[in-house]
Amino acid sequence: MFVIAGVSGHVGSVAANELLGKKQKVKVIVRDGKKGEAWSKKGAEVAVGSLEDQAFLTTALRGASGFFVLLPPNYAAADFYGYQRKTADAIAGAVKAASVPHVVLLSSVGADLPDGTGPIKGLHYAENLLRGTGAVLTAIRAGYFQENLGGVVAPAKQQGIFPNFTPSADYPMPMINTKDIGMLAAESLLAKPRQSENVDLHGPAYSQRQLATMLGKALGKELQIVNIPESEWIGAMTKSGLPRSVAELYAEMYGAFAKGIIKPRGDRMVEGKTPIDDVVKYLASA
């Protein structure tokens, strides 16, 4: 049996559907029982509860041969990193108590670094904690999500601008589709590896100028690229609705990317093949 968390999102849903399609026994974890109804109809067992609840999670994981998990962000938390640690503690405690043999974690490029990486810091903590449980850990260190392009859709539609937080609008950056992450998660669970490994997952590279052109075409307008200087990153993000404490973390992460501090350092690299075209069309029509 494989237990899958995050099935209400892009990655977990792909992993669960892929395993069900291969006639595997799957248990999905949802916070809301209503969101589990569709999975039940597909043949999955449904466990309703929170990843922060170690007792619930321990029960849900008993008998599992593999577990896919992620750290869901909580932007409303007074202490973002504290919430990450609390959730990771509960997950690792449950994995150890239930003697889960293999865990696949949605991690991030940069999770090898202990700090200076903004929200990625919590994944560094989670990786190390899970390695100490006795389970084999497959840490999928994904690159920048293609779906993160959604953050510029509102200003593109409303103001005709494309905010750029990178040093150069012409520098191509590898971006990964969440579909490819979910597929690798399912593949990793089925492989049942004998030893832990960190897997870097990157996809096709796009510059901000290319993305602005593609999104503008999908919206039927020409977008003006607006380069946001580092001194204005936090202000720009708080104006978009992020709490200041979270904006500060993301500014730290953008800075680490810009300085080349965050880079792939895993045991091996997997290349995602999905282009960003469908994501652009979906975001433009949403």
Secondary structure, 3 states (H helix, E strand, C coil): CEEECCCCCHHHHHHHHHHHHCCCCEEEEECCHHHHHHHHHHCCEEEECCCCCHHHHHHHHCCCCEEEECCCCCCCCCCHHHHHHHHHHHHHHHHHHCCCCEEEEEEECCCCCCCCCHHHHHHHHHHHHHHCCCCEEEEEEECEEHHHHHHHHHHHHHHCEEEECCCCCCCCEEEECHHHHHHHHHHHHHHCCCCCEEEEEECCEECHHHHHHHHHHHHCCCCEEEECCHHHHHHHHHHCCCCHHHHHHHHHHHHHHHCCCCCCCCCEEEECCCCCHHHHHHHHHC
